[in-house]
Amino acid sequence: MECPGKGKVTGPNKLPKEKYKVISVILSWLYIFIICTLIGTGVLNLFAKRRFSLACCLSAGIITITVYAEFFSIFAGIGVRAHAIMLTAALLSGYLNRDRIRSLFYACRPVVCSWEGFFYGCFMLLIAFFTSRGEFHTDTNIYHAAAIRVYEEYGLVKGIGNLQLHYAYNSAYLAFASIFSLSWLFGRSLHTTTGFLEVFMCLYAFHGLRYFRRHDNHVTDAVRAGILLYTLVNVTRSMSPATDYATMFFALFIITAWCENLLEGYSDMLLYALLSIAAVFTLTLKFSSCLLVLLAVYPACYLIKNKKWMEIGLYVFCGCIIICPFLVRNYYISGWLLYPFEGIDLFDPIWKVPKEYLLHDAAQIKVWGRCLYDVSKEDLPVGKWLPVWWEHQFRYEKMFLGAVVLSLLLQIIMLSVRIGRKQKVRPQLIVLHLAIWGNIAVWFFTAPFIRYGLAFLIAVIVIAVGEYLSEKKRGLYSIVTGGLSFCIISGVSPYWDQYITDAGVFIKQNLKEPYYAVQKDYDRGGMDIYEINGNKIYFSTGGEVNSYYVCPGTCYKPMLERSTLIGERIEEGFRAR
């Protein structure tokens, strides 16, 4: 029997109300860094008995911990047990790989104890300022924070996509955010992982850019600058565990590392294969980045050609390990293998999100991305919706998109000249461009919000400019390519100027906010209770804020009213009425 509750809920559900001692953003980053580096070093040691860079170890640790948290969430909530196992694995890895850890420490010590290290420290303090305060991403209030709470309390709940369709989006990044939330320890949820990724990616970029003058080819340098540009765009929302940010950061990191391996390294086939595995991980952060896995074509062709079947099997196995918990969680959360994609309809469990809900949700994503805001216009041809979409972009966004088009033109001209001069076109770059443009095509024809595909749009621009800087300049060719490069940089300038201004205003407005010791907590929205079989389910009464402090909850009461429990307890899951 179901009856609506009348009690107003403003405080947390199960979480302690009292305040705990302070833990700073930077200390949480240090903890994440140590755990990820220890685990990542151990994982990479399984692939090869050789030295890997700190960036490789750290990224491998992030991927491994995320996949572990996803697997664990299938069976239980992400709490003290999950963390204890992770910590034990990190300490064991650190002990077994102590020589490699020691060599990493000795390699980093001269950098830390230098003016370069001082600059990095100041930069970390700046990002910590942004990570401690400000506004949350809209989607963080709608479902990111609430989904993290579900990870912590239950791991997963069958059919919870029925309670609110956003839960069914299932980004692996929220698993990473939940295991370092530490709410079981502090009584409040830390949300510092996005700031951590920003610091990691930017220091990686800065460290490579210091050798700019020594490089004959500047493509990688330009992509490193692209990481910095993307950070600038999102820095004022550094405390949001937003799935878009993590996806775009990893995409840019993979693109940069791919270029670095090709143009500044030794074209190491192991690194190409590992980056392909990382591309599989990126699609679990947000499936719209799925075509980044086209990068795997290059190492796959090489390994097949050389009949390295054992290595092929190992890499395929790793890819399956990464994607397996993502697909399993999709099945349990929504009843679909890939939500909201109706093309693969393999299952019919009792908790399955009805197809009509899925189709409506997919249509909403598409028409909102096209600035149409009416699902009846979903099937409008490109020629009809494109002018509407274009008119809804800000001036600086239009100039940025114009720079993308000019970058494509510049790349076509430079490629034509290379072919005319009978210069070798490297297959690694061909595969990279296919992956980038494949993702741009997916972005454009599904949901062309600029933020959804920003990393790939930035990549087009910076790679084109980097190739121009690496070309020998002479004659008319130099004039044409130089003119295009000037126009591209001019087109991007209002974009970064917009966000530099935003960052400056943010700093001015938030200097006096009292979050220097304690990070700003998640927003609290008004919530009411709706009872189903004696179980309390919460719904928002204060706008689109699905509060972290009650669980389970939904932003939208109509979604709650069209759902019910499968059995007598929340743990048994939800189904549509």
C-alpha positions in Angstrom: 0.0 0.0 0.0 1.3 3.4 -0.9 0.7 6.7 0.7 2.4 10.1 0.3 4.3 11.3 3.3 3.9 14.7 4.8 7.2 15.2 6.6 9.6 17.8 5.4 13.1 16.5 5.1 16.0 19.0 5.5 18.7 17.0 7.3 20.8 13.9 6.2 19.4 10.4 6.1 21.7 8.0 8.1 24.7 10.4 7.9 25.8 12.0 11.2 24.7 15.5 11.6 27.6 16.7 13.7 30.6 18.4 12.1 33.9 16.6 12.0 37.4 17.8 12.0 38.8 19.5 8.9 40.5 17.7 6.1 41.8 20.0 3.4 41.4 19.6 -0.4 45.1 19.3 -0.8 45.5 16.5 1.8 42.7 14.6 0.0 44.6 15.0 -3.3 47.8 13.8 -1.7 46.0 10.7 -0.4 44.4 10.0 -3.9 47.8 10.5 -5.5 49.6 8.1 -3.2 46.9 5.4 -3.5 46.6 5.7 -7.3 50.3 5.8 -7.9 51.0 2.7 -5.7 48.2 0.7 -7.4 49.0 1.9 -10.9 52.7 1.0 -10.6 51.8 -2.5 -9.5 49.3 -2.9 -12.4 51.8 -1.7 -15.1 54.4 -4.0 -13.6 52.1 -6.9 -14.8 52.5 -5.7 -18.4 56.2 -5.2 -18.5 59.2 -5.2 -16.2 60.3 -1.7 -17.1 60.1 1.9 -15.9 57.0 3.9 -16.6 56.5 7.6 -16.2 54.6 9.0 -13.2 51.8 10.1 -15.5 51.4 6.5 -16.7 51.4 5.0 -13.2 48.9 7.6 -11.9 46.5 7.2 -14.8 46.7 3.4 -14.6 45.9 3.7 -10.9 42.8 5.8 -11.5 41.5 3.4 -14.1 42.2 0.3 -11.9 40.5 1.8 -8.8 37.5 2.9 -10.8 37.0 -0.5 -12.3 37.5 -2.1 -8.9 34.9 0.2 -7.4 32.4 -0.6 -10.2 32.9 -4.3 -9.6 32.5 -3.9 -5.8 29.3 -1.9 -6.2 27.6 -4.8 -7.9 27.7 -6.7 -4.6 27.8 -4.0 -1.9 28.0 -0.3 -1.0 31.2 1.6 -1.4 32.1 2.0 2.2 34.8 1.0 4.7 35.1 -2.5 3.4 35.7 -1.4 -0.2 38.2 1.2 1.0 40.0 -1.3 3.3 40.6 -3.7 0.4 41.8 -0.9 -1.8 44.2 0.4 0.8 45.5 -3.1 1.5 46.2 -3.6 -2.2 47.9 -0.2 -2.4 50.2 -1.0 0.5 51.0 -4.5 -0.9 51.7 -3.0 -4.3 54.0 -0.4 -2.8 55.9 -3.1 -0.9 56.3 -5.4 -3.9 57.3 -2.6 -6.2 59.3 -0.5 -3.7 62.2 -0.2 -6.1 60.1 1.3 -8.8 58.3 3.5 -6.3 61.7 4.7 -5.0 62.9 5.5 -8.6 59.8 7.5 -9.2 60.4 9.4 -6.0 64.0 10.1 -6.9 63.0 11.2 -10.4 60.4 13.7 -9.0 62.5 15.1 -6.1 64.7 17.5 -8.2 61.5 18.9 -9.8 59.8 19.4 -6.5 62.8 21.1 -5.0 63.1 23.7 -7.7 61.4 26.8 -9.0 59.4 24.6 -11.3 58.1 22.7 -8.2 57.3 26.1 -6.6 55.2 27.0 -9.6 53.4 23.7 -9.4 52.7 24.2 -5.7 51.2 27.6 -6.4 49.1 26.2 -9.2 47.8 23.5 -6.9 46.8 26.1 -4.4 44.9 28.0 -7.1 43.0 24.9 -8.2 42.4 24.0 -4.5 40.8 27.5 -4.1 38.4 26.7 -7.0 37.7 23.2 -5.7 36.7 24.4 -2.3 33.9 26.7 -3.2 31.6 28.0 -5.9 28.6 26.6 -7.8 27.9 23.0 -8.6 27.3 21.8 -12.1 23.6 21.6 -12.8 23.7 17.9 -13.3 25.6 17.4 -10.0 22.5 18.7 -8.2 20.2 16.7 -10.5 21.9 13.3 -10.2 25.7 13.2 -9.7 25.7 13.7 -6.0 22.6 11.5 -5.5 24.2 8.7 -7.6 27.3 8.8 -5.5 25.2 8.4 -2.3 23.5 5.4 -3.9 27.0 3.9 -4.6 27.8 4.5 -0.9 24.6 3.1 0.6 23.7 0.3 -1.8 26.3 -0.1 -4.5 23.5 -0.4 -7.0 19.7 -0.8 -6.9 18.0 -2.8 -9.6 15.9 -0.6 -11.8 16.7 2.6 -10.0 16.6 4.2 -13.5 12.8 4.0 -13.1 13.0 6.3 -10.0 14.9 8.9 -12.0 16.1 8.2 -15.6 19.4 10.0 -15.0 20.6 7.2 -12.7 20.6 4.9 -15.8 23.3 7.0 -17.4 25.8 5.1 -15.2 29.1 6.9 -15.6 32.1 5.0 -14.2 33.5 8.3 -12.9 31.0 8.3 -10.1 32.4 5.1 -8.9 35.8 6.8 -8.6 34.3 9.8 -6.9 32.4 7.5 -4.4 35.4 5.6 -3.2 37.3 8.8 -2.4 34.2 10.4 -0.9 35.1 9.0 2.5 31.7 9.9 3.9 31.9 6.8 6.2 35.0 8.3 7.8 34.2 12.0 8.0 30.4 12.1 8.1 30.4 14.3 5.0 31.2 13.6 1.4 34.4 14.9 -0.1 34.1 15.9 -3.8 37.7 16.7 -4.7 38.3 14.2 -7.5 37.6 16.6 -10.4 40.1 19.1 -8.9 42.5 16.3 -8.6 42.2 15.4 -12.3 42.7 19.1 -13.2 45.9 19.3 -11.2 47.2 16.0 -12.6 46.4 16.8 -16.2 47.7 20.4 -16.0 51.0 19.4 -14.3 51.4 16.8 -17.0 50.9 19.5 -19.6 53.2 22.0 -17.9 56.0 19.5 -17.4 56.0 18.7 -21.1 55.7 22.3 -22.3 59.0 23.3 -20.5 60.9 21.6 -23.3 59.0 23.5 -26.1 62.1 25.1 -27.6 63.9 21.7 -27.9 61.1 20.1 -29.9 61.2 20.0 -33.6 57.6 19.0 -33.8 55.1 21.1 -31.7 51.9 19.0 -32.2 52.2 17.5 -28.7 53.0 20.9 -27.2 49.8 22.3 -28.8 47.7 19.5 -27.4 49.2 20.1 -24.0 48.0 23.7 -24.3 44.6 22.3 -25.2 44.5 20.6 -21.8 45.1 23.9 -20.1 42.4 25.6 -22.2 39.9 22.9 -21.2 40.8 23.3 -17.6 40.3 27.1 -17.9 36.8 26.5 -19.3 35.7 24.4 -16.3 37.8 25.6 -13.4 35.0 27.5 -11.7 33.2 24.2 -11.2 36.1 22.2 -10.1 34.3 20.8 -7.0 31.6 19.2 -9.1 32.0 15.4 -9.7 30.7 16.0 -13.3 31.0 13.1 -15.7 31.6 15.4 -18.7 34.8 16.8 -17.1 36.4 13.5 -16.4 35.6 12.2 -19.9 37.0 15.2 -21.7 40.1 15.2 -19.5 40.9 11.6 -20.2 40.2 12.0 -23.9 42.7 14.9 -24.0 45.2 13.0 -21.9 45.0 10.0 -24.3 45.4 12.2 -27.4 48.3 14.0 -25.8 50.1 10.8 -24.7 49.5 9.3 -28.2 51.1 12.3 -29.9 53.9 12.3 -27.3 54.7 8.7 -27.9 54.8 9.2 -31.7 56.5 12.5 -32.0 58.7 12.8 -28.9 59.2 9.2 -27.9 60.1 6.0 -29.5 56.7 5.0 -31.0 56.5 2.4 -28.3 53.9 -0.2 -29.2 53.2 -1.1 -25.6 52.2 2.5 -24.9 49.9 2.5 -27.9 48.2 -0.6 -26.7 47.9 0.8 -23.1 46.4 4.0 -24.5 43.9 2.0 -26.4 42.9 0.2 -23.2 42.5 3.7 -21.6 40.3 4.6 -24.5 38.0 1.7 -23.6 37.9 3.1 -20.0 37.0 6.6 -21.4 33.8 5.2 -23.0 32.7 3.9 -19.6 33.0 7.5 -18.3 30.6 8.6 -21.0 29.5 6.4 -23.9 29.4 9.3 -26.3 33.2 9.1 -26.4 33.1 5.5 -27.7 34.8 6.1 -31.0 38.0 6.9 -29.2 38.5 3.2 -29.2 39.4 3.5 -32.9 42.9 4.2 -31.7 43.1 0.4 -31.0 43.2 -0.2 -34.8 46.8 0.7 -35.0 48.3 -1.5 -32.3 45.8 -4.3 -33.3 47.1 -4.3 -36.9 50.7 -4.3 -35.8 50.2 -7.2 -33.3 48.1 -9.2 -35.8 50.7 -8.7 -38.6 53.5 -9.9 -36.2 51.3 -12.8 -34.9 51.6 -11.7 -31.3 48.6 -13.7 -30.2 49.4 -13.8 -26.5 49.7 -10.0 -26.3 46.5 -9.6 -28.3 44.7 -11.9 -25.9 46.1 -9.9 -22.9 44.9 -6.5 -24.2 41.5 -7.8 -25.2 41.1 -9.4 -21.8 42.0 -6.0 -20.1 39.5 -4.2 -22.3 36.8 -6.8 -21.3 37.7 -6.4 -17.6 37.2 -2.6 -17.9 33.9 -2.7 -19.8 32.4 -5.7 -18.0 31.2 -3.9 -14.8 30.0 -1.0 -16.8 27.7 -3.3 -18.9 26.6 -5.3 -15.8 25.7 -2.1 -14.0 23.8 -0.9 -17.0 21.7 -4.1 -17.0 20.9 -4.0 -13.3 20.2 -0.2 -13.2 18.0 0.1 -16.3 17.5 -3.4 -17.8 19.2 -2.2 -21.0 22.8 -3.0 -22.1 23.4 0.6 -23.2 21.0 3.2 -21.9 19.4 5.3 -23.6 20.2 3.3 -26.8 17.3 1.1 -27.9 19.2 -0.6 -30.7 20.5 -3.4 -28.4 17.4 -4.8 -26.7 18.5 -8.2 -25.3 16.9 -8.5 -21.9 13.4 -8.2 -20.3 13.8 -8.2 -16.5 11.0 -7.0 -14.3 13.0 -3.8 -13.4 13.5 -2.8 -17.1 12.9 0.9 -17.9 10.0 0.8 -20.4 11.0 1.5 -23.9 8.7 4.5 -24.3 10.5 6.2 -21.3 13.9 5.4 -22.9 12.9 6.8 -26.3 11.5 9.9 -24.8 14.6 10.4 -22.7 16.9 9.9 -25.7 14.7 12.3 -27.7 15.0 14.9 -25.0 18.8 14.7 -24.9 18.9 15.1 -28.7 16.5 18.1 -29.0 18.0 19.9 -26.0 21.4 19.5 -27.5 20.1 21.0 -30.8 18.4 23.8 -28.8 14.9 22.8 -30.1 13.5 21.9 -26.6 10.5 20.0 -28.2 10.7 16.2 -28.6 8.2 16.4 -31.5 11.0 18.0 -33.5 13.4 15.1 -33.0 13.3 14.0 -36.6 13.9 17.4 -38.2 16.6 17.2 -40.9 20.0 18.9 -40.3 19.1 21.8 -42.6 16.1 22.6 -40.3 17.7 22.4 -36.9 21.2 23.6 -37.7 20.2 27.3 -38.1 18.3 27.2 -34.8 21.2 25.6 -33.0 23.7 28.1 -34.5 21.6 31.1 -33.4 21.5 29.8 -29.8 25.3 29.8 -29.5 27.1 32.8 -27.9 29.3 34.9 -30.1 32.5 33.5 -28.6 31.2 30.0 -29.1 30.4 30.8 -32.8 34.0 32.1 -33.2 35.3 29.0 -31.6 33.3 26.7 -33.9 34.5 28.8 -36.8 38.1 28.1 -35.7 37.3 24.4 -35.8 36.2 24.7 -39.4 39.3 26.7 -40.3 41.5 24.1 -38.6 40.0 21.4 -40.7 40.7 23.4 -43.8 44.3 24.0 -42.6 44.8 20.3 -42.0 43.5 19.5 -45.5 45.9 22.0 -47.1 48.9 20.7 -45.2 48.0 17.1 -45.9 47.6 17.8 -49.6 51.0 19.4 -49.7 52.6 16.5 -47.9 51.1 14.1 -50.4 52.2 16.3 -53.3 55.7 16.3 -51.9 55.5 12.5 -51.4 56.1 12.8 -47.7 55.2 9.8 -45.6 51.8 10.1 -43.7 52.1 8.2 -40.4 49.3 5.7 -39.8 49.3 6.6 -36.1 48.2 10.1 -37.0 45.6 8.9 -39.4 44.0 6.7 -36.8 44.1 9.6 -34.3 42.3 11.9 -36.7 39.7 9.2 -37.4 39.1 8.8 -33.7 38.8 12.5 -33.1 36.5 13.2 -36.1 34.4 10.1 -35.4 33.7 11.4 -31.9 32.8 14.8 -33.3 30.4 13.2 -35.7 28.7 11.3 -32.8 28.6 14.5 -30.8 27.1 16.6 -33.7 24.4 14.1 -34.6 23.3 13.1 -31.1 23.5 16.0 -28.6 25.7 18.9 -29.9 26.0 20.8 -26.6 29.5 22.2 -27.0 30.6 20.9 -23.6 29.7 17.3 -24.6 32.4 17.3 -27.3 34.7 20.1 -26.3 37.9 18.0 -25.9 37.6 16.7 -29.5 36.9 20.2 -30.8 39.9 21.6 -29.0 42.0 18.7 -30.3 41.2 19.6 -33.9 42.3 23.2 -33.3 45.5 22.6 -31.4 46.7 19.8 -33.6 46.2 22.0 -36.7 48.1 24.8 -35.1 50.8 22.5 -33.8 51.3 21.0 -37.3 51.6 24.5 -38.7 54.3 25.4 -36.1 56.2 22.3 -37.1 56.1 23.0 -40.9 58.9 24.6 -42.8 57.6 28.0 -44.0 58.3 29.1 -47.5 56.5 30.8 -50.4 52.7 31.1 -51.0 52.1 27.9 -48.9 53.6 29.7 -45.9 51.4 32.8 -46.5 48.2 30.7 -46.8 48.8 28.4 -43.8 50.1 31.3 -41.7 47.0 33.4 -42.5 44.7 30.5 -41.6 46.6 29.9 -38.3 46.3 33.6 -37.4 42.5 33.4 -38.1 42.2 30.2 -36.0 44.0 31.8 -33.0 41.9 34.9 -33.4 38.8 32.8 -33.4 39.7 31.0 -30.2 40.9 34.2 -28.4 37.4 35.3 -27.3 36.7 31.8 -26.0 39.6 31.8 -23.5 39.1 35.5 -22.8 35.5 34.7 -21.7 36.7 32.1 -19.3 39.7 34.0 -18.0 37.2 36.8 -17.1 34.9 34.3 -15.5 37.7 32.9 -13.4 38.8 36.4 -12.3 35.2 37.3 -11.3 34.9 34.0 -9.4 38.1 34.7 -7.4 36.9 38.2 -6.6 33.4 37.1 -5.5 34.6 34.1 -3.4 37.7 35.4 -1.6 35.8 36.0 1.5 33.9 32.7 1.5 34.8 30.6 4.6 36.0 27.5 2.7 39.7 27.7 3.2 39.8 24.8 5.6 36.6 22.9 4.9 35.3 22.4 1.4 31.8 23.6 0.6 29.3 20.8 1.0 26.7 19.6 -1.5 23.7 21.9 -1.9 20.8 21.0 0.3 17.4 21.0 -1.4 13.9 20.7 0.2 12.7 17.1 0.1 9.4 15.4 1.0 8.8 11.8 1.7 6.7 9.3 -0.3 6.2 5.9 1.3 6.1 2.6 -0.6 5.5 -0.5 1.5 6.7 1.4 4.5 9.9 2.4 2.7 10.8 6.1 2.6 11.5 7.5 -0.9 12.4 11.1 -1.2 11.4 13.7 -3.9 12.6 17.3 -4.4 10.4 20.2 -3.5 13.1 22.8 -4.0 13.7 22.8 -7.7 16.2 20.5 -9.4 18.2 19.5 -6.4 18.2 15.7 -5.8 19.7 16.0 -2.3 22.8 13.9 -1.4 21.6 13.8 2.2 18.6 11.5 1.6 18.6 8.2 -0.2 17.1 7.1 -2.4 15.7 10.3 -3.9 14.5 11.8 -7.1 14.3 15.3 -8.5 11.0 14.5 -10.2 7.9 13.4 -8.3 6.1 12.2 -11.5 8.9 9.7 -12.1 8.5 8.5 -8.5 4.7 8.1 -8.9 5.0 6.0 -12.0 7.4 3.6 -10.2 7.1 1.1 -7.4 9.2 -1.4 -5.5 9.7 -4.9 -6.8 9.4 -6.4 -3.4 9.2 -5.2 0.2 12.6 -3.5 0.5 14.5 -0.9 -1.5 17.4 -3.4 -2.0 15.1 -5.5 -4.1 14.8 -2.7 -6.6 12.3 -0.6 -8.5 10.1 -1.3 -11.5 7.6 0.7 -13.6 4.0 0.5 -12.5 
